[in-house]
Amino acid sequence: MKYNLLGNTGVMISEIGLGTMTFGGGEMWGAFGSLDVKEAGRLVDHALDAGVNFFDTANAYAEGRSEQILGKALKSKRHQAIIATKVRARMGPGPNDLGLSRLHMIRQVEESLRRLETDYIDLYQIHNPDQLTDWEETLRALDDLIRSGKVRYIGCSNMQGWEIMKTRGISELRGLTAFKSSQSYYSLTAREIEREIIPVLNDQKMGLIVWSPLSGGFLSGKYTREHQGDPDDRHNKAAFPPVDKEKAFRILDVLSNIAAERETTVARIALAWLLNQQAVSSIIVGARSPEQFSDNLEASGIVLSDGELNQLNEVSQLPIEYPKWPFLEDNDSIVRKHTGKVIGI
């Protein structure tokens, strides 16, 4: 297993992390998985044995049961794990049972600590922005949690580039701890974060944690134009995240050819493409069994050739948008002259 820095924290996390949305189940969350304590424990032990040290959950997953099950699985192995959880989603029927207010977050961090059976959270992430709460209140509350020792680092998730920069500016102005990472959706079928988010993260020396690296399983290799899954498949029961299927099938054609030449699986090549992206700190892989997780772990260490990367980049590339397109040729020639490199879109 390879390890990467989480931004500029000095903390090393495994390039493949275990996502726990499959823990706990329930009416809403059962589409993603419903592993119980025993099954999840086997999966967590398998991950640790493989060198995985990064585990991602959220207070909302399975209405808190995901955190609870992860806590039990890691209880005697807490020192081996970097635990990341999230706050923002609705956790009760009351008017203040959601959001990023000081009131809600301090209440929720205590609940997460109780469920995880730990006295600190390594990475506490806001799940989404909150348009009703002033950013200074949110950031000051998070800073207080760090000062109290209940949280080690803070991260954001599902934010736009300008929002990340705004929070960084407030943190610097007020002397508050800044977000150290962004957890964002990124895959061969979803490269939108390359436009603004990745440039911001690179500029600010923040880590990138990728969720849904196989586009909700659509790039797992089991979907084809002829067979788009059974009615009970996750992507047919809960089409999340949304996928442009025509584009995805063109990408799958290239993935299948590369996988066949290398005698490996489509999923491994799709994950390897992400692991070959310099900005990525870790990709979160969800699994329902140690066997499924083992297959995904084989992506670690696959180094794609320039030719393979070019094929995948070409079939999945984003359309060039304003304000890039008016000056792309001029910018490209300038960068080539001074660095010998070609700029991305």
C-alpha positions in Angstrom: 0.0 0.0 0.0 1.2 3.5 -0.9 0.7 6.4 1.4 0.2 10.1 0.6 0.3 13.3 2.5 -3.0 14.7 3.6 -2.4 18.2 2.3 0.3 20.0 4.3 -0.6 18.3 7.6 2.4 15.9 7.6 -0.1 13.0 8.1 0.2 10.0 5.8 -3.0 8.3 4.7 -3.4 5.2 2.5 -4.0 5.9 -1.1 -7.0 3.7 -0.9 -9.4 4.2 2.0 -12.4 2.2 3.2 -15.7 3.9 2.9 -18.4 2.7 5.3 -21.6 3.7 3.6 -22.2 0.0 3.3 -22.4 -0.4 7.1 -25.8 -0.5 8.9 -28.3 -0.5 6.1 -31.9 0.6 6.8 -34.8 1.7 4.6 -32.9 4.6 3.0 -29.3 3.3 3.2 -29.9 -0.3 2.4 -29.4 0.3 -1.3 -25.7 1.0 -0.6 -25.2 -2.0 1.7 -26.3 -3.4 5.1 -23.3 -5.0 6.7 -23.7 -5.8 10.4 -21.1 -5.6 13.1 -19.6 -9.1 12.4 -19.5 -8.6 8.6 -18.1 -5.1 8.9 -15.5 -6.2 11.4 -14.2 -8.8 9.0 -13.9 -6.1 6.3 -12.2 -3.6 8.6 -9.7 -6.3 9.7 -9.0 -7.2 6.1 -8.4 -3.5 5.3 -6.0 -3.0 8.2 -4.1 -6.2 7.2 -3.7 -4.8 3.7 -2.2 -1.6 5.0 -5.3 0.6 4.8 -5.3 3.2 7.6 -7.9 5.7 6.3 -11.6 5.0 7.2 -14.4 7.4 6.1 -17.9 7.6 7.5 -20.5 10.2 8.4 -23.0 10.8 11.2 -25.9 10.5 8.7 -24.9 7.2 7.2 -27.5 4.6 8.2 -28.8 7.2 10.8 -25.6 6.8 12.8 -25.3 3.1 12.6 -22.3 3.3 10.3 -20.3 5.3 12.9 -21.4 2.9 15.6 -20.4 -0.2 13.7 -17.0 1.3 12.6 -16.3 2.2 16.2 -16.9 -1.3 17.4 -14.7 -2.7 14.6 -11.8 -0.4 15.4 -12.2 -0.2 19.2 -9.1 -2.3 20.0 -7.2 -1.0 17.0 -7.9 2.7 17.2 -4.2 3.7 17.1 -3.9 2.1 13.6 -6.7 4.2 12.1 -7.2 7.7 10.7 -11.0 8.1 11.2 -12.8 10.7 9.1 -16.4 11.6 9.7 -18.8 14.4 8.6 -21.4 16.8 9.9 -24.2 18.8 8.2 -27.0 16.5 7.4 -30.3 16.3 9.2 -30.1 14.1 12.3 -33.5 14.6 13.9 -36.9 16.2 13.4 -36.2 19.4 15.1 -35.5 22.8 13.4 -31.9 22.8 14.7 -31.1 19.1 13.9 -29.1 20.0 10.8 -26.6 22.5 9.4 -23.3 24.0 10.4 -24.2 26.2 13.3 -22.2 26.0 16.5 -25.2 24.6 18.3 -25.6 21.7 15.9 -22.0 20.8 15.3 -21.0 20.7 19.0 -23.9 18.5 19.7 -23.1 16.3 16.8 -19.4 15.9 17.5 -20.3 14.6 20.9 -22.7 12.1 19.3 -20.1 11.0 16.8 -17.5 10.5 19.5 -19.9 8.4 21.5 -20.9 6.2 18.5 -17.3 5.8 17.4 -16.2 4.9 20.9 -13.2 7.3 20.8 -12.2 10.5 22.4 -11.0 12.3 19.2 -11.8 12.4 15.5 -8.8 12.6 13.2 -10.5 14.5 10.3 -13.9 16.2 10.9 -15.4 17.3 7.6 -18.4 19.4 6.7 -20.6 17.3 4.5 -22.0 20.2 2.4 -22.0 24.0 2.7 -24.7 25.6 4.8 -26.2 28.8 3.2 -28.0 29.8 6.5 -24.9 29.9 8.7 -22.2 32.5 8.6 -18.9 30.9 7.7 -17.1 32.6 10.6 -19.4 30.9 13.1 -18.8 27.5 11.4 -15.0 28.0 11.2 -14.7 29.3 14.8 -16.7 26.4 16.2 -14.5 24.0 14.3 -11.4 25.8 15.6 -12.7 25.4 19.1 -13.2 21.7 18.6 -9.5 21.4 17.5 -8.4 23.4 20.5 -10.4 21.2 22.8 -8.7 18.1 21.5 -11.8 16.5 20.2 -10.8 17.0 16.6 -7.3 16.8 15.0 -7.9 18.3 11.6 -10.9 19.7 9.6 -11.9 19.2 6.0 -14.6 20.2 3.6 -16.7 18.3 1.1 -18.8 19.1 -1.9 -17.7 22.7 -2.1 -17.0 24.9 -5.1 -13.5 26.4 -5.7 -14.6 29.9 -4.7 -16.2 28.7 -1.5 -13.0 26.9 -0.5 -11.0 30.1 -1.1 -13.5 32.2 0.8 -13.2 30.0 3.9 -9.4 30.0 3.6 -9.5 33.8 3.5 -11.7 33.9 6.6 -9.5 31.5 8.5 -6.4 33.5 7.7 -8.0 36.8 8.6 -9.4 35.6 11.9 -6.5 33.3 12.9 -8.6 30.2 12.7 -7.6 26.7 11.6 -8.3 26.2 7.9 -9.7 23.2 6.0 -6.9 20.8 5.2 -8.7 18.7 2.6 -11.6 18.5 0.3 -13.7 15.3 -0.2 -15.0 15.6 -3.8 -16.7 13.4 -6.4 -14.1 12.5 -9.1 -13.9 9.7 -11.7 -13.4 9.1 -15.3 -17.0 9.9 -15.9 -16.9 13.0 -13.7 -13.9 15.2 -14.1 -15.6 18.6 -13.4 -13.4 19.2 -10.4 -10.4 19.7 -12.7 -11.8 23.0 -13.8 -11.5 25.0 -10.5 -11.4 22.7 -7.4 -8.2 20.8 -8.1 -6.3 24.1 -9.1 -7.5 25.6 -5.8 -6.4 22.5 -3.8 -3.0 22.5 -5.5 -2.5 26.2 -4.9 -3.5 26.0 -1.3 -1.6 22.7 -0.6 -4.8 20.9 0.4 -5.5 17.2 0.1 -8.0 15.6 -2.2 -10.1 12.7 -1.0 -12.2 11.1 -3.7 -15.7 9.7 -3.1 -17.4 7.4 -5.6 -14.3 6.7 -7.7 -16.2 4.1 -9.7 -19.2 6.4 -10.3 -21.5 4.5 -8.0 -20.3 1.2 -9.4 -21.0 2.1 -13.0 -17.3 1.7 -13.8 -17.0 -1.6 -12.0 -17.2 -3.6 -15.3 -20.5 -5.2 -14.7 -22.5 -2.7 -16.8 -22.5 -2.9 -20.6 -24.6 -1.5 -23.4 -26.3 -5.0 -23.6 -26.6 -5.6 -19.9 -27.2 -2.6 -17.7 -27.6 -4.5 -14.5 -30.4 -6.2 -12.6 -33.4 -4.3 -11.2 -31.9 -4.7 -7.7 -28.5 -3.4 -8.6 -27.4 -0.3 -6.6 -27.2 1.9 -9.7 -30.7 0.9 -10.8 -32.2 1.3 -7.4 -30.5 4.5 -6.5 -28.9 6.2 -9.6 -26.4 8.2 -7.5 -24.2 9.8 -8.5 -25.9 10.5 -11.9 -24.0 9.3 -14.9 -24.1 10.2 -18.6 -24.4 6.6 -19.8 -23.5 7.2 -23.4 -20.2 8.8 -22.4 -19.6 6.2 -19.7 -20.0 3.4 -22.2 -17.4 5.0 -24.5 -15.1 5.2 -21.5 -15.8 1.5 -20.6 -14.8 0.5 -24.1 -11.3 1.9 -23.5 -11.1 0.6 -20.0 -12.1 -2.9 -21.2 -9.4 -2.9 -23.9 -6.7 -1.8 -21.4 -7.9 -4.3 -18.8 -7.8 -7.2 -21.3 -4.3 -6.3 -22.4 -3.1 -6.2 -18.8 -5.2 -9.3 -17.8 -6.8 -7.4 -15.0 -10.3 -5.9 -14.2 -12.0 -2.8 -15.5 -12.5 -1.6 -12.0 -8.8 -1.7 -11.2 -7.9 0.3 -14.3 -10.5 2.9 -13.5 -9.2 3.3 -10.0 -5.6 3.2 -11.2 -6.3 6.2 -13.4 -7.3 8.2 -10.3 -4.3 7.0 -8.4 -2.2 8.3 -11.3 -3.6 11.8 -10.7 -1.1 13.9 -8.8 -3.7 15.8 -6.8 -5.3 12.7 -5.2 -4.4 11.9 -1.6 -6.8 9.0 -1.2 -9.7 7.4 -3.0 -12.6 6.0 -0.9 -13.7 2.5 -1.9 -16.9 1.0 -0.5 -17.3 -2.7 -0.4 -19.7 -5.4 0.8 -17.1 -8.1 1.3 -13.4 -8.6 1.9 -13.2 -10.3 -1.5 -14.7 -7.3 -3.3 -12.4 -4.9 -1.4 -9.3 -7.1 -2.3 -10.1 -6.7 -6.0 -10.2 -3.0 -5.7 -6.9 -2.9 -3.6 -5.1 -4.5 -6.6 -5.4 -1.0 -8.3 -2.7 0.2 -5.8 0.6 -0.1 -7.6 -0.7 -0.2 -11.2 1.2 2.4 -13.1 -0.5 3.3 -16.4 1.7 4.0 -19.4 1.6 7.4 -21.1 -0.3 5.8 -24.0 -2.9 4.3 -21.7 -3.4 7.6 -19.8 -3.7 9.4 -23.1 -6.4 7.0 -24.3 -8.4 7.4 -21.1 -7.9 11.2 -20.9 -9.1 11.6 -24.5 -12.3 9.6 -24.2 -13.2 11.2 -20.9 -12.0 14.8 -21.4 -14.2 17.8 -20.5 -15.3 20.3 -23.1 -13.2 23.4 -22.9 -15.2 26.2 -21.3 -14.9 30.0 -21.2 -12.7 31.7 -20.2 -10.2 29.0 -21.1 -11.0 28.7 -24.8 -10.3 32.2 -26.2 -6.6 32.0 -25.1 -5.9 28.3 -24.9 -3.4 28.3 -27.8 -1.5 31.3 -26.5 -1.4 29.9 -22.9 -0.3 26.5 -24.2 2.6 27.9 -26.1 3.7 30.0 -23.2 3.6 27.1 -20.8 5.5 24.9 -23.3 8.2 27.5 -23.7 8.9 27.9 -20.0 8.2 24.5 -18.6 8.1 22.0 -21.5 4.7 20.9 -20.2 1.3 21.0 -21.7 -1.4 22.7 -19.6 -4.6 20.9 -18.9 -8.1 22.2 -19.5 
